[in-house]
């Protein structure tokens, strides 16, 4: 099971599943990250956290803990 946390800079991946429950899962889905959407990994912060991605035409920064909940 690969997660968004494992994706490298420059990769384009497709979301298969969002793990977790409750408010955290809802927050991720409200940001536009849903099953089947393509995500482009733009860059990584110098210390590796957060990850900057492009989803649905806009840039978004995610903590690695949140990215680990998104299966690709």
C-alpha positions as semicolon CSV with decimal commas, in nm:
position;residue;x (nm);y (nm);z (nm)
1;X;0,000;0,000;0,000
2;X;0,168;0,319;-0,119
3;X;0,068;0,653;0,026
4;X;0,109;1,014;-0,086
5;X;0,389;1,044;0,170
6;X;0,593;0,796;-0,041
7;X;0,552;0,989;-0,370
8;X;0,858;1,168;-0,507
9;X;0,880;1,524;-0,638
10;X;0,759;1,535;-0,998
11;X;0,530;1,231;-0,966
12;X;0,169;1,242;-1,078
13;X;-0,041;0,997;-0,880
14;X;-0,407;0,898;-0,856
15;X;-0,590;0,869;-0,524
16;X;-0,727;0,521;-0,457
17;X;-0,855;0,562;-0,102
18;X;-0,859;0,805;0,189
19;X;-0,804;0,639;0,525
20;X;-0,901;0,782;0,859
21;X;-1,235;0,890;0,992
22;X;-1,432;1,180;1,122
23;X;-1,330;1,542;1,096
24;X;-0,979;1,476;0,961
25;X;-1,107;1,270;0,668
26;X;-1,375;1,529;0,595
27;X;-1,113;1,809;0,598
28;X;-0,899;1,624;0,343
29;X;-1,200;1,567;0,119
30;X;-1,305;1,932;0,152
31;X;-0,964;2,032;0,014
32;X;-1,055;1,852;-0,311
33;X;-0,866;1,529;-0,248
34;X;-1,117;1,256;-0,335
35;X;-1,100;0,906;-0,482
36;X;-0,987;0,910;-0,846
37;X;-0,839;1,262;-0,850
38;X;-0,487;1,315;-0,990
39;X;-0,226;1,479;-0,769
40;X;0,105;1,627;-0,887
41;X;0,380;1,644;-0,623
42;X;0,536;1,989;-0,675
43;X;0,799;2,020;-0,405
44;X;0,914;1,924;-0,059
45;X;1,008;2,162;0,220
46;X;1,382;2,164;0,307
47;X;1,327;1,946;0,614
48;X;1,080;1,721;0,429
49;X;0,759;1,845;0,587
50;X;0,518;1,972;0,448
51;X;0,464;1,847;0,092
52;X;0,338;2,090;-0,174
53;X;0,099;1,934;-0,424
54;X;-0,119;2,049;-0,712
55;X;-0,473;1,915;-0,706
56;X;-0,766;2,032;-0,919
57;X;-0,567;2,329;-1,049
58;X;-0,445;2,480;-0,722
59;X;-0,146;2,437;-0,493
60;X;-0,188;2,286;-0,150
61;X;0,052;2,209;0,133
62;X;-0,002;1,893;0,337
63;X;0,172;1,763;0,645
64;X;0,328;1,421;0,603
65;X;0,097;1,284;0,873
66;X;-0,203;1,383;0,656
67;X;-0,036;1,261;0,335
68;X;0,013;0,921;0,495
69;X;-0,364;0,877;0,512
70;X;-0,403;0,907;0,131
71;X;-0,347;0,581;-0,060
72;X;-0,222;0,610;-0,418
